[in-house]
Amino acid sequence: MGYGEGMLTHIVFMKFPSLEIAEQVRQKLLALEGNIPSLRSIEAGLDVTRSGRSWDLALLTRFDDQAGLDAYAIHPKHVEVLTFIKANITEVAAVDYQ
């Protein structure tokens, strides 16, 4: 099986009141790498084009399966970051696919 085949990809787009907060969130998300067993890969980046259709931050994570994503969702380290995100986020959208 090649990289990505059969894996579950979780993408989230987020908007925040400021790019400073978006950068704080990006750093907190990237710090999860290697700290949650079911998290196979993580990328988080700030938008550079700043167009009318842009989101401030994109998160791309990969898991072996839905159970891996479910375990990530409730992992204490993720919940800590999610609490910060929920206190600051203005808009969010997500897509999960295999």
C-alpha positions as CSV (number, residue, x, y, z in Angstrom):
1,M,0.0,0.0,0.0
2,G,1.5,3.4,-1.0
3,Y,1.4,6.5,1.2
4,G,-2.1,7.8,1.6
5,E,-3.9,4.8,0.2
6,G,-6.6,3.7,2.6
7,M,-5.7,6.5,5.1
8,L,-8.3,8.9,6.4
9,T,-7.4,12.6,5.7
10,H,-8.8,15.3,7.9
11,I,-8.6,18.9,6.5
12,V,-9.8,21.9,8.5
13,F,-10.0,25.5,7.4
14,M,-10.1,28.2,10.1
15,K,-10.6,31.9,10.4
16,F,-9.5,34.0,13.4
17,P,-9.8,37.6,14.5
18,S,-6.1,38.1,13.8
19,L,-3.2,36.5,12.1
20,E,-1.3,36.5,15.4
21,I,-3.9,34.2,16.9
22,A,-3.8,32.0,13.7
23,E,0.0,31.7,14.1
24,Q,-0.4,30.7,17.8
25,V,-2.9,28.0,16.7
26,R,-0.6,26.8,14.0
27,Q,2.3,26.4,16.5
28,K,0.1,24.6,19.0
29,L,-1.2,22.2,16.3
30,L,2.3,21.4,15.0
31,A,3.4,20.7,18.5
32,L,1.0,17.7,18.5
33,E,3.3,15.9,16.0
34,G,4.7,12.8,17.7
35,N,2.5,13.2,20.8
36,I,-0.7,11.5,19.7
37,P,-0.2,7.8,18.7
38,S,-3.0,7.7,16.0
39,L,-1.8,10.9,14.3
40,R,0.2,9.7,11.3
41,S,1.1,13.2,9.8
42,I,0.2,16.8,10.4
43,E,0.6,20.0,8.4
44,A,-0.6,23.4,9.3
45,G,-0.1,26.6,7.3
46,L,-1.1,30.2,7.2
47,D,-2.6,31.6,4.0
48,V,-0.2,33.7,2.0
49,T,-2.5,35.1,-0.7
50,R,-5.0,36.8,1.5
51,S,-7.7,36.7,-1.2
52,G,-11.4,37.2,-0.6
53,R,-11.9,33.4,-0.6
54,S,-9.0,32.7,1.7
55,W,-9.1,31.1,5.2
56,D,-6.5,32.1,7.7
57,L,-5.2,28.6,8.5
58,A,-5.4,25.2,6.9
59,L,-4.8,22.0,8.9
60,L,-4.1,18.6,7.2
61,T,-3.9,15.5,9.3
62,R,-3.8,11.8,8.4
63,F,-4.9,8.8,10.3
64,D,-5.0,5.0,9.5
65,D,-8.8,5.0,9.8
66,Q,-11.9,6.6,11.5
67,A,-10.9,5.1,14.8
68,G,-7.6,6.9,14.6
69,L,-9.4,10.2,14.0
70,D,-11.8,9.5,16.8
71,A,-8.9,8.8,19.2
72,Y,-7.2,12.0,18.2
73,A,-10.4,14.0,18.7
74,I,-10.5,13.0,22.4
75,H,-6.8,12.8,23.2
76,P,-6.0,15.3,26.1
77,K,-3.2,17.1,24.1
78,H,-5.6,17.7,21.2
79,V,-8.4,18.7,23.5
80,E,-6.1,21.3,25.1
81,V,-5.4,22.8,21.7
82,L,-9.0,22.6,20.6
83,T,-10.1,24.5,23.7
84,F,-7.8,27.4,22.7
85,I,-9.1,27.2,19.1
86,K,-12.8,27.3,20.2
87,A,-12.1,30.3,22.4
88,N,-10.7,32.2,19.4
89,I,-12.1,30.9,16.1
90,T,-14.6,32.9,14.0
91,E,-15.3,30.4,11.2
92,V,-14.4,26.7,10.5
93,A,-15.0,24.2,7.7
94,A,-13.8,20.6,7.5
95,V,-13.5,17.7,5.0
96,D,-12.7,14.1,5.8
97,Y,-11.9,11.7,3.0
98,Q,-10.2,8.3,2.3
